[in-house]
Amino acid sequence: MNTTTQKGMFGKEYAWRGIAVLCGLFVIALTLVIGAFLIYKGSDTFLKFGHTLWEFLGSAKWHPVDSAEGGGAAGALIFITGSLVTCGLALLIATPFALGSAIFMTEISARFGEKFYRPVVEIFAGIPSVVYGWVGLTVLVPFIRNVFDRQVGHSILAAGIVLAVMIFPTITSVSADAILAVPDACRKAAYGLGSTRWQTIRHIVIPAAAPGIISGIILGLARAFGEALAVSMVIGQTTALPKSIFSTTKTLTTEIASQMGNAMEGGELKSALWSMALLLFLVSLLFITLIHYFTNKGKAKAEGGKA
Amino acid sequence: MDKRIQRARRADRAMTGIFYGIAAFFFALLLAFTGKVIIGGLMGASPEMFAFARQGAIGNQLFNTVYLVFISLLVSVPLGVFAGIYLAMYAKPGLFTRFLRICIETLSSLPSIVVGLFGYLVFLVFMGMGKSLLAGALSISILTLPLITTTTEDAIKGLPAGYFQAGMGMGSTRWQAIFHVLLPACIPRIMTGVILAAGRGFGEAAALLYTTGSGSSLRWGNWDITSPTSPLNVLRPAETLSIQIWNLQTNAQDAALANLASAVLLLLVLLFNIGANAWSRHINRKNSGEKA
């Protein structure tokens, strides 16, 4: 046995193993640092400028001062409402269509779906959001202005439609995976009892795939919630609570995108914007927890336990 | 009884029709969307828009986009691949590994504007870089890191157990088995992940808004890497295609130019995504033993 080669061999093993562990540690450190920075920057609104959490979440008075003295009002309710309404509308539009497409490509036309429809849908998941925003601005906004006879076409409706088209591929492909995972025996049993295809889909396949479908919807929601530029192009950017789906308003992300560059470092406005970024971070954590909850529920269901 | 069956049959036929309708509608919508962006963008363009000029053209922006994504991959690929190797081969089940997975998931679901703000804070405010291509590239690296990590892990775990066992049976160390057997076998799969990551990087705008700035004055032929107008300098501001579209819609209204930029950006992303898709299909066929 040549001991020097062996020594080199094990030396290398430990060295490379060390590098792999370091990279794993780096990912953890990066996440923690991002979280820590957001908390550190976002807490100034409450600690340094003395705004209450209730004021931040529940008040629509948004006049933060762009200086370190503070004394303005930092109620982010307008942006929170804007985000919720646009994402809710996007989900309302996208979910039925996405579910229909997912069922079409798995249950109704499986060969065509697998070979052609799914690749196309997946490719569309990668279309940059600015392109969606730009097309929304040049096609959808004039369209809404003419059809509904409004003064401006920029509106929550436009933002909802743009987001719906954006998240449609995500919901479709995750739901299709969930539907494919339903065991074939379930379908055969249903057909054996004399069900039609629609009865099988409605009473057997969709309930069995429900946790996966909900995960897909939450993933889509998360993507819509974090989208900034496409929404700012079409939502019209006025600081007011929306009155109808034709109102112009702002969302958390659009306000951050438009104000962050102008705000003074260490000022009240900037702190309030950081608090909004922190809120976005917390909401995305919430979405992850929800997805975990539903995935576990789906697993329990598949194993035949009570779910 | 007969009526119920008839009703069920009618409902079945109606729903089948509706599903076909939905599928056809979205298929048409997606095709119309790309058709409009690509054909509309290219038709409305004039030849000088393709030039590498300071204003009114997309050449410099296209170069910036590709260069920025390249730099970001230089950082995120090694980090992501090693983290993936760690997860697939070295990690023992336990609290640490579970926490690492949660971290990766958190990173992958971060809104890109939050990543952009983080990049702005760390690279610009704390490290004093100034708006630069490098700051933007590093922000994009944060966005693509989780994707590359999970693809690598899945690729290694997807290999038959025999690969690793044979390596170990020959008396190799873990690392030798990884480096000489497992990695070569899953490089095509990892490449697919990298291509997808590049596609995501090309289209990213929110993360770059506060990190790269909007400079596009390059002097071609100036290869001095420290000069602010050299194309290769990573510390200069660099406007990418996506930021260009954003700027055009907020400032000037040169719609034809923005249309062209959208068309080129979309083509670039589609090319990469379709490429990745076709490649992974090819690998799957090859691995499942059919003639490829």
Interface residues (C-beta under 8 A of the other chain):
Chain A: M9 F10 K12 E13 W16 R17 I19 A20 V21 L22 C23 G24 F26 V27 I28 L30 T31 L32 I34 G35 F37 L38 K41 P96 F97 G100 S101 I103 F104 M105 I108 S109 Y117 P119 V120 V121 E122 I123 F124 G126 I127 P128 S129 V130 V131 G133 W134 V135 L137 T138 V139 V165 F168 S195 T196 R197 W198 Q199 I201 A222 F225 G226 E227 A228 L229 M233 T253 I256 A257 M260 G261 E265 W274 A277 L280 F281 S284 L285 F287 I288
Chain B: A8 R9 A11 D12 M15 T16 I18 F19 Y20 I22 A23 F25 F26 F27 L29 L30 F33 K36 V37 P78 L79 G80 F82 A83 I85 Y86 L87 M89 Y90 A91 F99 L100 I102 C103 I104 E105 T106 L107 S109 L110 P111 S112 I113 V114 V115 L117 F118 Y120 L121 V122 V125 I142 L145 P146 T149 T173 R174 W175 Q176 I178 F179 L196 G199 R200 F202 G203 E204 A205 A206 L209 Y210 S242 I245 W246 Q249 A255 A258 N259 S262 L265 L266 V269 L270 F272 N273 I274 N277
